[in-house]
Amino acid sequence: MRELDRGQSFVVTRNGVPVGELTPLLRRRFIPTELIRAAFAGAAPIDPARFRLDIDAHIDQNPTPRA
């Protein structure tokens, strides 16, 4: 368990045959707002109308169930 805490993954075997894998859970990290703002400070502005058109062109957002 200590190795999992350190980020190590393990393959679980039964009679030498792999049957599963133990991997550490991804832990959420808090990132300060100032750091996010600084990272995106030089990013190009987004035009909301064009963004919506791009999304609609590539993703079907029909709420009708398909199954």
Backbone as a ProteinNet text record, in pm:
[ID]
protein_1_A
[PRIMARY]
MRELDRGQSFVVTRNGVPVGELTPLLRRRFIPTELIRAAFAGAAPIDPARFRLDIDAHIDQNPTPRA
[TERTIARY]
82.1	0	87.4	201	288.7	335.2	365	408.8	296	172.9	59.2	50.3	70.8	70.7	177.9	286.8	397.2	378.4	266.9	239	272.9	319.4	357.1	232.7	233.3	125.9	174.6	80.8	115.5	22.5	77.2	-3.5	-29.4	-155.6	-195.4	-204.6	-142.1	-143.5	-205.3	-255.3	-301.4	-228.7	-147.2	-66.1	18.7	69.7	156.4	84.2	-48	-126.1	-183.7	-157.5	-211.7	-364.8	-423	-568.7	-620.5	-531.4	-576.1	-459.2	-491.8	-389	-431	-337.6	-360	-290.7	-365.9	-307.6	-354.2	-270.1	-311.7	-424.4	-511.6	-618.4	-558.4	-617.1	-573.2	-626.9	-538.4	-580.8	-595.6	-700.6	-723.4	-625.6	-572.2	-483.4	-549.8	-536.3	-587.2	-487.7	-537.8	-454	-508.6	-425.6	-473.4	-523	-625.5	-684.1	-580.7	-492.3	-390.6	-302.1	-271.1	-187.4	-260.2	-388.3	-468	-477	-504	-512.9	-381	-270.9	-139.8	-113.8	-156.1	-132.8	-210.2	-328.5	-412.1	-407	-319.2	-313	-284.6	-201.6	-166.6	-253.5	-356.2	-442.4	-530.4	-562.9	-649.9	-791	-861.1	-998.8	-1090	-1194.8	-1288.7	-1416.3	-1459	-1585.5	-1694.3	-1781.8	-1881.9	-1971.3	-2011.8	-2099.8	-2027	-1903.8	-1827.9	-1796.9	-1765.3	-1738.4	-1860	-1977.8	-2101.2	-2124.7	-2098.9	-2113.5	-2016.3	-1893.5	-1794.2	-1838.5	-1888.3	-1935.1	-2052	-2148.6	-2265.8	-2228.4	-2123.8	-2082	-2019.5	-1967.9	-1894.4	-1960	-2052.2	-2112.3	-2263.9	-2326.7	-2472.3	-2523.1	-2592.4	-2640.9	-2790.7	-2845.3	-2986.9	-3010.3	-3099.6	-3120.6	-3204.6	-3255	-3337.2	-3250.9	-3292.3	-3213.8	-3201.5	-3084.7	-3060.6	-3069.5	-3086.4	-3088.8	-3228.2
-117.9	0	125.5	119.2	237.1	270.5	167.1	191.3	251.6	207.8	269.5	417.6	447.7	587.8	668.2	604.1	672.1	675.8	617.4	623	496.8	392.3	266.7	185.9	126.7	37.4	-106.5	-200.3	-341.2	-425.8	-530.9	-628.8	-743.5	-781.5	-891.3	-1017.5	-1124.3	-1249.9	-1361.1	-1463.5	-1587	-1699.4	-1771.5	-1878.3	-1825.9	-1703.5	-1646	-1581.4	-1585.5	-1526.7	-1392.8	-1283.5	-1154.1	-1155.5	-1108.9	-1104.1	-965	-873.7	-739.3	-647	-525.4	-425.2	-335.1	-307.8	-211.5	-82.3	24	153.4	255.3	351.9	453.5	539.5	584.7	675.4	811.1	877.7	1013.4	1105.1	1180.6	1272.8	1411.2	1475.3	1611.7	1704.8	1795.7	1895.3	2031	2108.1	2244.5	2330.4	2404.8	2496.1	2635.9	2725.5	2861	2932.2	3011.9	3086.6	3173.6	3233.4	3320.7	3244.3	3120.3	3038.9	3007	2977.1	2950	3075.3	3187.8	3313.5	3345.1	3323.4	3349.9	3256.5	3132	3034.2	3070.4	3128.9	3162.8	3310.5	3384.6	3529.3	3562	3483.8	3511.5	3439.6	3370.5	3294.2	3387.8	3343.2	3422.4	3427.3	3538.1	3546.2	3450.1	3405.6	3311.8	3386.5	3370.4	3427	3325	3356.2	3257.9	3205	3291	3246.3	3147.7	3177.5	3086.6	2956.1	2965.4	2845.4	2753.5	2810.7	2732.1	2665.4	2738.8	2681.3	2564.9	2580.9	2473.2	2349.3	2370.5	2258	2188.5	2265.5	2208.1	2131.7	2174.3	2107.5	1970.3	1950.3	1826.7	1735.6	1787.8	1708.7	1714.5	1597.8	1590.9	1616.7	1726.5	1761.6	1739.1	1649.5	1615.2	1537.4	1585.2	1518.4	1390.3	1356.8	1235.8	1111.4	1022.8	901.4	816.9	757.8	675.6	526.6	490.2	347.3	300.5
0	0	0	66.1	65.3	-75.7	-153.7	-291	-375.4	-352.8	-421.1	-384.6	-256.1	-212.9	-284.8	-321.5	-390.2	-541.9	-592.4	-734.6	-811.8	-746.2	-812.7	-849.6	-968.5	-1012.7	-1006.6	-992.6	-982.5	-1067.8	-1129.7	-1201	-1104.3	-1090.1	-1001	-1085.4	-1037.5	-1112.3	-1030	-1101.3	-1038.5	-1110.9	-1039.1	-1097.7	-1214	-1198.2	-1299.4	-1416.7	-1416.3	-1525.7	-1478.8	-1551.9	-1510	-1509.1	-1397.9	-1385.5	-1349.7	-1319.8	-1283.2	-1263.2	-1229.8	-1207.5	-1092.5	-1004.1	-897	-938.1	-943.6	-976.9	-874.1	-844.6	-747.6	-803.3	-715.6	-755.8	-786.7	-885.6	-915.1	-806.8	-749.4	-644.2	-702.2	-663.1	-709.5	-637.8	-717	-659.2	-669	-563.2	-565.6	-642	-737.9	-813.5	-790.8	-739.7	-711.4	-837.9	-822.4	-933.6	-1003.3	-926.7	-984.8	-1082.5	-1051.7	-1138.5	-1270.3	-1261.5	-1381.2	-1468.5	-1405.8	-1482	-1551.2	-1482.6	-1541.6	-1660	-1648.1	-1754.8	-1881.3	-1865.6	-1980.3	-2017.5	-1955.3	-1979.2	-2125.2	-2191.9	-2330.5	-2431.5	-2386.3	-2477.3	-2559.9	-2677.8	-2764.7	-2705.8	-2725.3	-2675.2	-2752.2	-2686	-2747.1	-2783.9	-2908.1	-2953.5	-2919.3	-2823.1	-2779.3	-2891.3	-2984.6	-3093	-3184.2	-3218.8	-3305.6	-3233.1	-3103.7	-3024.2	-3025.5	-3007.4	-3006.7	-3142.9	-3250.8	-3384.7	-3406	-3359.6	-3371	-3293.7	-3172.4	-3090.8	-3159.9	-3206.7	-3273.5	-3400.3	-3468.3	-3591.5	-3564.9	-3444.4	-3416.4	-3313.5	-3235.4	-3127.7	-3139.6	-3138.7	-3140.8	-2999.3	-2980.9	-2847.9	-2833.7	-2916	-2906.8	-2777.6	-2689.5	-2561.5	-2569.9	-2688.7	-2703.9	-2681.2	-2591	-2566.1	-2692.5	-2713.3	-2831.4	-2801.7	-2678.7	-2645.4	-2612.9
[MASK]
+++++++++++++++++++++++++++++++++++++++++++++++++++++++++++++++++++

